Amino acid sequence: MYHSIYIGDKNTWDDFHLVSTDRPTVVPPEVRTVYVDAYGIDGPLDLSTALTGGILYKNRVGSWTFTAVNSMYGVTDESWEIRYHKLANYLHGKKFKIVLEDDPNYYYMGRLSIDEWKSGKNWSSVTINYTLEPYKYEKFSSLDDWLWDPFSFETGIVREYKNIAVNGSYTLTIAGSERPVIPQFTVSAGGNGMTVRYNGVTYTIPDGSSRNPNIVLREEESTLVIQGTGTISILYQGGWI
C-alpha cells in the first residue's frame, strides 16, 4: 500500500508515481466562534451556536507532500519533469472529489493547488495544498447501490431509503451523522402526496422531489412516520468530522 490519494479519476501513485512522505490525513476544520464582550458577566459571551443551535466549521486547509524518483525505469519511461507538468495541469486550482486510500468509505470535496516543487539529483518532491469542505461525506448516499466488499462493519452505515412502499403508515428510523442534513423526498402517490411526522409535527410532502427546511436530521437518531399510499425515496448522505 502506497497510502495514495484518489483525486477525481486519478491516483497519486498509479498515475503520477508519487509516494507520500507521511501517511496522508486531512486536518480537522477550524470551529467558527463568535465571542462578544458584555457588561455584567465574567469573560465574553459565547454566541457561536446562538443562530444555528449547533457548531459551524470553516474549511479544512492543509497540504500533502510527496516524493518521486526522478527516473523510474521499469515503472514508467516518463521523467519527473513530465510527470510534474501532467500533475500540475491536471489539478492546479481545480475542484475534486478526493478519497484517501486509507479511508475508502468517505470522500472530501475541495480545491487543490501545487505549492512547492523541489528537485534533487535522484529524488524530487512536490507539495499539494488543499482547501476542503468541513465534512467528509459517506461514499454512498441512501439512493446508491451498495458495494459490500469495501464496506466497513465497524463504522459503516447501511442506508437504503429508495422506493419505500407505503400503504397507510410506515415508520423509518435514520441513524444520524455529525453533518445536519435536510433530506430530499421523492414521492409517487398519484398526485396525493404524503405526510411525514417528525419531532411531533406533521408536514405535507407533495408528489415529485422536494425538501422541507423544517426537517433537519442531526447527529441523534431520527424517526420519520410516513403516511399515504405509494412510494417514497429519501435522499440522505451523512457527513463526519
C-alpha positions as CSV (number, residue, x, y, z in Angstrom):
1,M,0.0,0.0,0.0
2,Y,1.4,3.4,-1.0
3,H,-1.1,5.3,1.1
4,S,-2.2,7.1,-2.0
5,I,-4.9,9.6,-2.7
6,Y,-7.6,9.4,-5.4
7,I,-8.1,12.8,-6.9
8,G,-11.0,12.7,-9.3
9,D,-10.4,9.8,-11.6
10,K,-6.6,9.7,-11.0
11,N,-4.4,8.2,-8.2
12,T,-1.3,9.8,-6.9
13,W,0.7,6.5,-7.2
14,D,-0.9,4.8,-10.1
15,D,-1.0,7.8,-12.4
16,F,1.9,10.0,-11.1
17,H,4.1,7.6,-9.1
18,L,4.1,9.8,-6.1
19,V,4.9,8.5,-2.6
20,S,3.6,10.4,0.4
21,T,6.3,11.4,2.9
22,D,3.8,10.6,5.7
23,R,0.5,8.7,5.7
24,P,-2.0,11.2,4.2
25,T,-4.5,12.7,6.5
26,V,-6.8,15.7,6.4
27,V,-6.7,18.3,9.1
28,P,-9.9,18.9,11.1
29,P,-11.8,22.1,10.3
30,E,-11.5,25.1,12.5
31,V,-14.5,25.9,14.6
32,R,-16.4,29.1,13.8
33,T,-16.6,31.1,17.0
34,V,-18.3,34.3,18.0
35,Y,-17.4,36.0,21.3
36,V,-18.9,39.3,22.4
37,D,-17.8,41.4,25.3
38,A,-20.8,42.2,27.6
39,Y,-21.1,44.1,30.8
40,G,-22.1,42.3,33.9
41,I,-20.5,38.9,33.2
42,D,-17.1,37.4,33.6
43,G,-15.5,36.8,30.3
44,P,-17.1,37.2,26.8
45,L,-20.5,36.0,25.8
46,D,-20.2,32.9,23.6
47,L,-22.7,33.2,20.7
48,S,-21.1,30.6,18.5
49,T,-24.2,28.3,18.4
50,A,-26.8,31.0,19.0
51,L,-28.2,31.2,15.4
52,T,-28.0,27.5,14.4
53,G,-28.2,25.6,17.6
54,G,-25.1,23.7,16.6
55,I,-21.4,24.1,15.8
56,L,-20.3,25.6,12.5
57,Y,-16.9,25.0,10.9
58,K,-14.6,26.6,8.4
59,N,-13.0,24.7,5.6
60,R,-10.2,22.3,6.1
61,V,-6.9,23.8,5.0
62,G,-3.7,21.9,4.8
63,S,-1.2,20.2,2.5
64,W,0.3,16.8,1.5
65,T,4.0,16.4,0.5
66,F,5.0,13.6,-1.9
67,T,8.4,12.4,-3.1
68,A,9.2,10.9,-6.5
69,V,12.2,9.1,-8.0
70,N,13.3,11.3,-10.9
71,S,13.8,8.2,-13.2
72,M,11.7,5.1,-12.6
73,Y,13.0,2.6,-15.2
74,G,10.8,-0.4,-15.4
75,V,7.8,1.5,-13.9
76,T,7.5,4.5,-16.2
77,D,9.5,5.9,-19.0
78,E,8.5,9.4,-18.2
79,S,10.9,11.8,-16.4
80,W,9.9,13.5,-13.2
81,E,9.6,16.8,-15.1
82,I,7.0,15.3,-17.4
83,R,5.0,13.8,-14.5
84,Y,5.2,17.0,-12.6
85,H,3.7,19.0,-15.5
86,K,1.0,16.4,-16.0
87,L,0.1,16.7,-12.3
88,A,0.1,20.5,-12.3
89,N,-2.1,20.6,-15.5
90,Y,-4.5,18.1,-14.0
91,L,-5.2,19.5,-10.6
92,H,-3.8,23.1,-10.1
93,G,-6.6,25.4,-9.0
94,K,-9.3,22.8,-9.7
95,K,-12.1,21.2,-7.5
96,F,-12.2,17.5,-7.0
97,K,-13.8,14.6,-5.2
98,I,-11.0,13.2,-3.0
99,V,-10.7,9.8,-1.4
100,L,-7.8,8.7,0.9
101,E,-6.7,5.1,0.2
102,D,-6.6,4.5,4.0
103,D,-10.2,5.8,4.4
104,P,-12.0,4.4,1.4
105,N,-15.6,4.7,2.7
106,Y,-15.6,8.5,2.7
107,Y,-14.8,11.3,0.4
108,Y,-13.9,15.0,0.6
109,M,-14.8,17.8,-1.8
110,G,-12.5,20.8,-2.4
111,R,-9.9,22.7,-4.4
112,L,-6.3,21.8,-4.8
113,S,-3.1,23.6,-5.9
114,I,0.6,23.0,-6.4
115,D,2.5,24.8,-3.7
116,E,6.2,23.8,-3.9
117,W,8.4,21.7,-6.1
118,K,11.9,20.7,-5.1
119,S,14.2,18.8,-7.4
120,G,17.3,16.9,-6.4
121,K,19.8,14.6,-8.2
122,N,17.8,11.4,-7.7
123,W,14.7,12.4,-5.8
124,S,12.2,15.3,-6.1
125,S,9.3,16.4,-4.0
126,V,6.0,18.3,-4.5
127,T,3.6,19.8,-2.1
128,I,-0.2,19.9,-2.8
129,N,-2.3,22.4,-0.9
130,Y,-5.9,21.6,-0.2
131,T,-9.0,23.6,0.8
132,L,-11.8,21.2,1.5
133,E,-15.3,21.4,2.7
134,P,-15.6,20.8,6.5
135,Y,-17.3,17.4,6.4
136,K,-16.1,14.2,4.9
137,Y,-19.1,12.5,3.2
138,E,-20.3,9.0,3.2
139,K,-19.2,7.4,0.0
140,F,-22.7,6.1,-0.8
141,S,-26.0,8.0,-0.4
142,S,-29.2,6.3,0.7
143,L,-30.2,6.0,-3.0
144,D,-26.9,4.4,-4.3
145,D,-26.4,0.8,-4.8
146,W,-24.1,-0.6,-2.1
147,L,-20.8,-2.4,-2.6
148,W,-20.2,-4.8,0.2
149,D,-16.5,-5.5,-0.5
150,P,-15.2,-2.1,0.7
151,F,-17.9,-1.8,3.4
152,S,-16.6,-1.3,7.0
153,F,-18.6,-3.4,9.5
154,E,-17.1,-1.2,12.3
155,T,-18.0,2.3,11.1
156,G,-20.2,1.8,8.0
157,I,-24.0,2.5,8.0
158,V,-26.3,0.9,5.5
159,R,-28.8,3.4,4.2
160,E,-31.4,2.0,1.9
161,Y,-34.3,4.5,1.6
162,K,-35.1,4.0,-2.0
163,N,-38.6,3.2,-3.4
164,I,-40.1,2.5,0.0
165,A,-43.7,1.2,-0.4
166,V,-46.2,2.9,1.8
167,N,-49.7,1.7,2.3
168,G,-51.2,3.6,5.2
169,S,-48.3,4.2,7.6
170,Y,-44.6,3.4,7.5
171,T,-42.0,4.2,10.3
172,L,-38.4,4.9,9.2
173,T,-35.5,5.3,11.6
174,I,-32.5,7.1,10.3
175,A,-29.1,6.9,12.0
176,G,-27.8,10.5,12.1
177,S,-24.3,11.9,11.4
178,E,-22.4,15.0,12.6
179,R,-23.5,16.9,9.5
180,P,-27.0,18.4,9.7
181,V,-28.9,17.1,6.6
182,I,-32.2,18.4,5.0
183,P,-33.2,15.2,3.2
184,Q,-34.8,15.2,-0.3
185,F,-38.1,13.4,-0.6
186,T,-39.2,11.9,-3.9
187,V,-42.9,10.9,-3.7
188,S,-45.1,9.0,-6.2
189,A,-48.6,8.9,-4.8
190,G,-50.9,9.5,-7.7
191,G,-50.8,13.3,-7.1
192,N,-52.0,13.0,-3.5
193,G,-48.6,13.4,-1.8
194,M,-47.8,12.0,1.6
195,T,-47.3,13.3,5.1
196,V,-44.2,13.0,7.3
197,R,-44.3,13.3,11.0
198,Y,-41.1,14.4,12.6
199,N,-40.4,15.6,16.1
200,G,-44.1,15.7,16.8
201,V,-45.0,17.9,13.8
202,T,-46.7,16.6,10.6
203,Y,-45.6,18.0,7.2
204,T,-47.2,17.6,3.8
205,I,-44.8,16.2,1.2
206,P,-46.1,16.7,-2.4
207,D,-45.5,14.3,-5.3
208,G,-42.2,14.8,-7.0
209,S,-38.9,15.8,-5.4
210,S,-38.7,18.4,-2.7
211,R,-37.1,19.3,0.6
212,N,-38.7,20.8,3.7
213,P,-36.4,23.1,5.6
214,N,-38.1,22.2,8.9
215,I,-37.0,18.6,8.6
216,V,-33.3,18.8,9.6
217,L,-31.8,15.4,10.6
218,R,-28.9,15.8,13.1
219,E,-26.5,13.5,14.9
220,E,-29.0,11.8,17.0
221,E,-31.3,9.0,15.6
222,S,-34.4,10.4,13.8
223,T,-37.8,8.8,13.4
224,L,-40.0,9.6,10.4
225,V,-43.6,8.4,10.4
226,I,-44.7,8.5,6.7
227,Q,-48.4,8.2,5.8
228,G,-50.0,7.8,2.4
229,T,-50.3,5.3,-0.4
230,G,-47.5,5.0,-3.0
231,T,-43.7,5.0,-2.9
232,I,-41.2,7.4,-1.4
233,S,-37.4,7.7,-1.7
234,I,-35.4,9.7,0.8
235,L,-32.0,11.1,-0.3
236,Y,-29.7,11.3,2.7
237,Q,-25.9,11.4,2.8
238,G,-24.1,11.7,6.1
239,G,-21.1,13.8,6.9
240,W,-18.4,13.4,9.6
241,I,-15.5,15.4,11.1
